Amino acid sequence: MTTQKSLSSRAWAELLLLSAIWGASFLSIRVALDEVPVMTSVAHRVFWAALVLWAYVAIRRLPLPKNPRIWGAFLVMGLLNNAVPFSLMAWGQLYIETGLTSIFNAATAIFGVLIAALVFADERLTPNRVIGVVIGFFGVATAIGLENLANIDIRSLAQLAVILGTLSYAFAGAWARAKMGGLAPQVAAAGMLTGSSLIMVPLAYVIDGAPSFALAGDTVLAIGYFSLIATAGAYLIYYRVLAMAGSGNLMLCTLLVVPVAITLGVLVRGETLSAQALTGFALLALGLMILDGRILRVFRRAP
């Protein structure tokens, strides 16, 4: 169940840092895609991040799982939490704005609540969760513009691909709770990225061919950023923030990522988002705040 803590100044600082890192990741992925194919970009992301996290695990001398089933669980987790969503979202970013991608990414929590309710007995849909989910879905539908789906084109397919990526994240969350409990989170993250590397590196080779390392400087920087900082580094910060702030307050990170991604898309790539997309995000944000009870608590405190 969602837990909430009061946020210290340090927790706020790290929450904002994590939001900024993840918000900028959408831009860095788009920059790399100007030169690197989709599957290769995802392979870069998970492979280099896995190396960094295993180095961290070795330095900290964290215990490794001995049960072979855990290593099998890493492979499934790598598929659901990295290979599938990273690939779908990267492909989607070829045809839609980085800011819009981040808006759809924020819907992960909406799908997560639904999947958890279907899988776990203690994650039932309370009234505020039902209301939050309904409003959140309405926000996603508004951002897409359901009238746009009447005539399926590449942009509509890209939007659906990104949404399917968020659905994969939701299944990954349920899988992690069911199969990967009791592990040091850094070990779980390293194992997961190893699993996704075992999938993506050969897949990228088959689909895109041998990777080229004769890349432009901004491409190299983009790959370094989204693999080393926005993936490996962000996982380490994420677990610190989780311990300090609680899972409920991490909902704020989901929302704060979006304005960072939108702003960078506008400043660096000259992107513009429609009023419809921004309205959809506002509704999605409202749904998420209702979902975790934050707005309801504000009303209860009001005189």
BAZA-487074 format. One record per residue (C-alpha): residue number from 1; residue in three letters; chain; x, y negated, z. Coordinates in nm, 2 decimals. Example, Ala and Ser with C-alpha at 12.3 -4.5 7.8 and 13.67 -1.06 7.14 Angstrom:
BEGIN
  pos  code  unit      xx      yy      zz
    1   ALA     A    1.23    0.45    0.78
    2   SER     A    1.37    0.11    0.71
***
This chain:
BEGIN
  pos  code  unit      xx      yy      zz
    1   MET     A    0.00    0.00    0.00
    2   THR     A    0.11   -0.36   -0.05
    3   THR     A    0.30   -0.51    0.23
    4   GLN     A    0.36   -0.88    0.30
    5   LYS     A    0.62   -1.07    0.51
    6   SER     A    0.68   -1.43    0.57
    7   LEU     A    0.96   -1.55    0.34
    8   SER     A    1.28   -1.68    0.49
    9   SER     A    1.48   -1.95    0.30
   10   ARG     A    1.73   -1.68    0.19
   11   ALA     A    1.44   -1.45    0.07
   12   TRP     A    1.30   -1.74   -0.13
   13   ALA     A    1.64   -1.82   -0.28
   14   GLU     A    1.69   -1.46   -0.40
   15   LEU     A    1.33   -1.43   -0.52
   16   LEU     A    1.38   -1.74   -0.73
   17   LEU     A    1.72   -1.61   -0.85
   18   LEU     A    1.57   -1.28   -0.95
   19   SER     A    1.28   -1.45   -1.13
   20   ALA     A    1.53   -1.67   -1.32
   21   ILE     A    1.75   -1.38   -1.42
   22   TRP     A    1.45   -1.17   -1.55
   23   GLY     A    1.30   -1.47   -1.72
   24   ALA     A    1.61   -1.54   -1.91
   25   SER     A    1.64   -1.17   -2.01
   26   PHE     A    1.36   -1.22   -2.27
   27   LEU     A    1.56   -1.49   -2.45
   28   SER     A    1.88   -1.28   -2.44
   29   ILE     A    1.71   -0.98   -2.59
   30   ARG     A    1.56   -1.19   -2.87
   31   VAL     A    1.90   -1.34   -2.94
   32   ALA     A    2.07   -1.00   -2.97
   33   LEU     A    1.79   -0.88   -3.20
   34   ASP     A    1.90   -1.13   -3.46
   35   GLU     A    2.20   -0.91   -3.52
   36   VAL     A    2.15   -0.57   -3.34
   37   PRO     A    1.87   -0.32   -3.43
   38   VAL     A    1.61   -0.25   -3.17
   39   MET     A    1.72    0.10   -3.06
   40   THR     A    2.08    0.00   -3.05
   41   SER     A    2.00   -0.30   -2.83
   42   VAL     A    1.82   -0.08   -2.58
   43   ALA     A    2.10    0.17   -2.58
   44   HIS     A    2.34   -0.11   -2.50
   45   ARG     A    2.12   -0.23   -2.22
   46   VAL     A    2.09    0.11   -2.04
   47   PHE     A    2.43    0.25   -2.10
   48   TRP     A    2.64   -0.04   -1.97
   49   ALA     A    2.40   -0.10   -1.68
   50   ALA     A    2.43    0.27   -1.58
   51   LEU     A    2.81    0.24   -1.57
   52   VAL     A    2.80   -0.07   -1.35
   53   LEU     A    2.55    0.09   -1.11
   54   TRP     A    2.75    0.42   -1.08
   55   ALA     A    3.06    0.21   -1.01
   56   TYR     A    2.86    0.04   -0.73
   57   VAL     A    2.75    0.38   -0.60
   58   ALA     A    3.11    0.51   -0.60
   59   ILE     A    3.24    0.20   -0.42
   60   ARG     A    2.97    0.22   -0.15
   61   ARG     A    3.02    0.60   -0.13
   62   LEU     A    2.64    0.66   -0.14
   63   PRO     A    2.53    1.02   -0.12
   64   LEU     A    2.43    1.19   -0.45
   65   PRO     A    2.12    1.41   -0.48
   66   LYS     A    2.20    1.79   -0.49
   67   ASN     A    1.86    1.91   -0.60
   68   PRO     A    1.85    1.97   -0.98
   69   ARG     A    1.49    1.87   -0.99
   70   ILE     A    1.59    1.52   -0.89
   71   TRP     A    1.81    1.49   -1.19
   72   GLY     A    1.52    1.61   -1.40
   73   ALA     A    1.31    1.34   -1.24
   74   PHE     A    1.58    1.08   -1.34
   75   LEU     A    1.53    1.18   -1.70
   76   VAL     A    1.16    1.13   -1.69
   77   MET     A    1.20    0.80   -1.50
   78   GLY     A    1.45    0.68   -1.75
   79   LEU     A    1.20    0.76   -2.03
   80   LEU     A    0.90    0.59   -1.86
   81   ASN     A    1.08    0.29   -1.70
   82   ASN     A    1.35    0.21   -1.96
   83   ALA     A    1.35    0.39   -2.29
   84   VAL     A    0.98    0.35   -2.38
   85   PRO     A    0.90    0.00   -2.24
   86   PHE     A    1.24   -0.15   -2.34
   87   SER     A    1.20   -0.02   -2.70
   88   LEU     A    0.84   -0.12   -2.74
   89   MET     A    0.90   -0.47   -2.60
   90   ALA     A    1.21   -0.53   -2.80
   91   TRP     A    1.03   -0.43   -3.12
   92   GLY     A    0.74   -0.65   -3.02
   93   GLN     A    0.97   -0.95   -2.96
   94   LEU     A    1.07   -0.94   -3.33
   95   TYR     A    0.72   -1.07   -3.41
   96   ILE     A    0.59   -1.26   -3.11
   97   GLU     A    0.73   -1.53   -2.89
   98   THR     A    0.95   -1.45   -2.59
   99   GLY     A    0.71   -1.64   -2.36
  100   LEU     A    0.41   -1.44   -2.48
  101   THR     A    0.61   -1.12   -2.42
  102   SER     A    0.67   -1.23   -2.06
  103   ILE     A    0.30   -1.30   -2.01
  104   PHE     A    0.20   -0.95   -2.12
  105   ASN     A    0.49   -0.81   -1.90
  106   ALA     A    0.32   -0.97   -1.60
  107   ALA     A    0.02   -0.73   -1.66
  108   THR     A    0.24   -0.44   -1.53
  109   ALA     A    0.09   -0.49   -1.18
  110   ILE     A   -0.26   -0.47   -1.32
  111   PHE     A   -0.19   -0.13   -1.48
  112   GLY     A    0.01   -0.02   -1.18
  113   VAL     A   -0.29   -0.06   -0.95
  114   LEU     A   -0.51    0.14   -1.18
  115   ILE     A   -0.26    0.42   -1.23
  116   ALA     A   -0.19    0.44   -0.85
  117   ALA     A   -0.57    0.46   -0.78
  118   LEU     A   -0.60    0.75   -1.01
  119   VAL     A   -0.30    0.94   -0.87
  120   PHE     A   -0.28    0.86   -0.50
  121   ALA     A   -0.55    0.91   -0.25
  122   ASP     A   -0.43    0.62   -0.03
  123   GLU     A   -0.43    0.37   -0.32
  124   ARG     A   -0.81    0.33   -0.36
  125   LEU     A   -0.96    0.04   -0.55
  126   THR     A   -1.08   -0.21   -0.28
  127   PRO     A   -1.33   -0.48   -0.39
  128   ASN     A   -1.05   -0.75   -0.42
  129   ARG     A   -0.84   -0.51   -0.63
  130   VAL     A   -1.14   -0.44   -0.86
  131   ILE     A   -1.20   -0.82   -0.90
  132   GLY     A   -0.83   -0.89   -0.95
  133   VAL     A   -0.79   -0.61   -1.21
  134   VAL     A   -1.10   -0.73   -1.41
  135   ILE     A   -0.98   -1.09   -1.41
  136   GLY     A   -0.63   -0.98   -1.50
  137   PHE     A   -0.76   -0.78   -1.80
  138   PHE     A   -0.97   -1.07   -1.91
  139   GLY     A   -0.65   -1.28   -1.90
  140   VAL     A   -0.46   -1.03   -2.11
  141   ALA     A   -0.75   -1.02   -2.36
  142   THR     A   -0.76   -1.40   -2.37
  143   ALA     A   -0.39   -1.42   -2.43
  144   ILE     A   -0.41   -1.17   -2.72
  145   GLY     A   -0.73   -1.33   -2.87
  146   LEU     A   -0.95   -1.03   -2.93
  147   GLU     A   -1.06   -1.19   -3.26
  148   ASN     A   -0.71   -1.13   -3.38
  149   LEU     A   -0.75   -0.76   -3.34
  150   ALA     A   -1.03   -0.75   -3.60
  151   ASN     A   -0.76   -0.78   -3.87
  152   ILE     A   -0.47   -0.57   -3.76
  153   ASP     A   -0.14   -0.72   -3.87
  154   ILE     A    0.22   -0.70   -3.76
  155   ARG     A    0.17   -0.96   -3.49
  156   SER     A   -0.13   -0.78   -3.34
  157   LEU     A    0.07   -0.45   -3.34
  158   ALA     A    0.36   -0.63   -3.17
  159   GLN     A    0.13   -0.75   -2.89
  160   LEU     A   -0.02   -0.40   -2.85
  161   ALA     A    0.34   -0.26   -2.84
  162   VAL     A    0.43   -0.49   -2.55
  163   ILE     A    0.12   -0.40   -2.36
  164   LEU     A    0.19   -0.03   -2.41
  165   GLY     A    0.53   -0.10   -2.26
  166   THR     A    0.37   -0.24   -1.95
  167   LEU     A    0.15    0.06   -1.92
  168   SER     A    0.46    0.28   -1.93
  169   TYR     A    0.61    0.07   -1.64
  170   ALA     A    0.29    0.15   -1.44
  171   PHE     A    0.33    0.53   -1.50
  172   ALA     A    0.70    0.50   -1.40
  173   GLY     A    0.60    0.34   -1.07
  174   ALA     A    0.37    0.63   -0.99
  175   TRP     A    0.63    0.88   -1.10
  176   ALA     A    0.90    0.72   -0.88
  177   ARG     A    0.67    0.73   -0.57
  178   ALA     A    0.58    1.10   -0.64
  179   LYS     A    0.92    1.24   -0.73
  180   MET     A    1.20    1.01   -0.61
  181   GLY     A    1.13    0.92   -0.25
  182   GLY     A    1.41    0.94    0.00
  183   LEU     A    1.69    0.84   -0.23
  184   ALA     A    1.91    0.54   -0.19
  185   PRO     A    1.75    0.29   -0.44
  186   GLN     A    2.08    0.22   -0.60
  187   VAL     A    2.14    0.59   -0.67
  188   ALA     A    1.78    0.62   -0.80
  189   ALA     A    1.84    0.32   -1.04
  190   ALA     A    2.18    0.46   -1.16
  191   GLY     A    2.02    0.80   -1.21
  192   MET     A    1.73    0.65   -1.40
  193   LEU     A    1.95    0.45   -1.63
  194   THR     A    2.17    0.76   -1.69
  195   GLY     A    1.85    0.95   -1.80
  196   SER     A    1.75    0.67   -2.03
  197   SER     A    2.11    0.66   -2.17
  198   LEU     A    2.09    1.03   -2.25
  199   ILE     A    1.77    0.95   -2.45
  200   MET     A    1.86    0.62   -2.61
  201   VAL     A    2.23    0.66   -2.72
  202   PRO     A    2.17    0.96   -2.95
  203   LEU     A    1.83    0.81   -3.06
  204   ALA     A    1.99    0.48   -3.16
  205   TYR     A    2.26    0.67   -3.35
  206   VAL     A    2.01    0.87   -3.54
  207   ILE     A    1.78    0.58   -3.62
  208   ASP     A    2.03    0.28   -3.65
  209   GLY     A    2.35    0.46   -3.73
  210   ALA     A    2.69    0.41   -3.55
  211   PRO     A    2.68    0.08   -3.36
  212   SER     A    2.89   -0.21   -3.48
  213   PHE     A    3.11   -0.39   -3.23
  214   ALA     A    3.20   -0.67   -3.48
  215   LEU     A    2.93   -0.90   -3.34
  216   ALA     A    2.89   -1.27   -3.31
  217   GLY     A    2.99   -1.43   -2.98
  218   ASP     A    2.64   -1.52   -2.88
  219   THR     A    2.52   -1.16   -2.95
  220   VAL     A    2.80   -1.02   -2.73
  221   LEU     A    2.70   -1.26   -2.45
  222   ALA     A    2.33   -1.17   -2.49
  223   ILE     A    2.41   -0.80   -2.46
  224   GLY     A    2.63   -0.86   -2.16
  225   TYR     A    2.36   -1.07   -2.00
  226   PHE     A    2.07   -0.83   -2.04
  227   SER     A    2.27   -0.52   -1.96
  228   LEU     A    2.50   -0.63   -1.68
  229   ILE     A    2.31   -0.91   -1.52
  230   ALA     A    1.94   -0.87   -1.60
  231   THR     A    1.95   -0.49   -1.56
  232   ALA     A    2.23   -0.37   -1.34
  233   GLY     A    2.27   -0.69   -1.13
  234   ALA     A    1.89   -0.75   -1.12
  235   TYR     A    1.83   -0.40   -0.98
  236   LEU     A    2.07   -0.47   -0.69
  237   ILE     A    1.91   -0.80   -0.62
  238   TYR     A    1.56   -0.65   -0.65
  239   TYR     A    1.61   -0.40   -0.37
  240   ARG     A    1.76   -0.67   -0.14
  241   VAL     A    1.46   -0.89   -0.20
  242   LEU     A    1.22   -0.60   -0.15
  243   ALA     A    1.38   -0.54    0.19
  244   MET     A    1.36   -0.90    0.29
  245   ALA     A    1.03   -1.01    0.14
  246   GLY     A    0.82   -0.69    0.11
  247   SER     A    0.65   -0.55   -0.20
  248   GLY     A    0.36   -0.79   -0.18
  249   ASN     A    0.57   -1.10   -0.21
  250   LEU     A    0.75   -0.95   -0.52
  251   MET     A    0.42   -1.02   -0.70
  252   LEU     A    0.54   -1.38   -0.70
  253   CYS     A    0.85   -1.28   -0.90
  254   THR     A    0.62   -1.13   -1.17
  255   LEU     A    0.45   -1.47   -1.21
  256   LEU     A    0.77   -1.69   -1.17
  257   VAL     A    0.94   -1.50   -1.46
  258   VAL     A    0.68   -1.63   -1.71
  259   PRO     A    0.75   -2.01   -1.69
  260   VAL     A    1.12   -1.94   -1.71
  261   ALA     A    1.08   -1.73   -2.02
  262   ILE     A    0.84   -1.98   -2.18
  263   THR     A    1.07   -2.28   -2.11
  264   LEU     A    1.38   -2.11   -2.25
  265   GLY     A    1.19   -1.99   -2.56
  266   VAL     A    1.08   -2.35   -2.62
  267   LEU     A    1.42   -2.51   -2.55
  268   VAL     A    1.64   -2.26   -2.73
  269   ARG     A    1.43   -2.12   -3.01
  270   GLY     A    1.17   -2.39   -3.06
  271   GLU     A    0.88   -2.16   -2.98
  272   THR     A    0.53   -2.28   -2.91
  273   LEU     A    0.25   -2.10   -2.73
  274   SER     A   -0.11   -2.16   -2.80
  275   ALA     A   -0.35   -2.30   -2.54
  276   GLN     A   -0.52   -1.97   -2.56
  277   ALA     A   -0.21   -1.78   -2.45
  278   LEU     A   -0.15   -2.02   -2.16
  279   THR     A   -0.51   -1.99   -2.05
  280   GLY     A   -0.47   -1.61   -2.06
  281   PHE     A   -0.17   -1.64   -1.83
  282   ALA     A   -0.36   -1.86   -1.59
  283   LEU     A   -0.63   -1.60   -1.56
  284   LEU     A   -0.38   -1.32   -1.53
  285   ALA     A   -0.20   -1.51   -1.25
  286   LEU     A   -0.54   -1.56   -1.07
  287   GLY     A   -0.61   -1.19   -1.10
  288   LEU     A   -0.27   -1.10   -0.96
  289   MET     A   -0.31   -1.33   -0.66
  290   ILE     A   -0.66   -1.19   -0.59
  291   LEU     A   -0.52   -0.84   -0.63
  292   ASP     A   -0.27   -0.87   -0.34
  293   GLY     A   -0.52   -1.07   -0.13
  294   ARG     A   -0.31   -1.39   -0.13
  295   ILE     A   -0.60   -1.62   -0.23
  296   LEU     A   -0.84   -1.45    0.00
  297   ARG     A   -0.61   -1.52    0.29
  298   VAL     A   -0.59   -1.89    0.20
  299   PHE     A   -0.97   -1.91    0.20
  300   ARG     A   -0.99   -1.73    0.54
  301   ARG     A   -0.75   -1.98    0.69
  302   ALA     A   -0.95   -2.28    0.56
  303   PRO     A   -1.16   -2.45    0.83
***
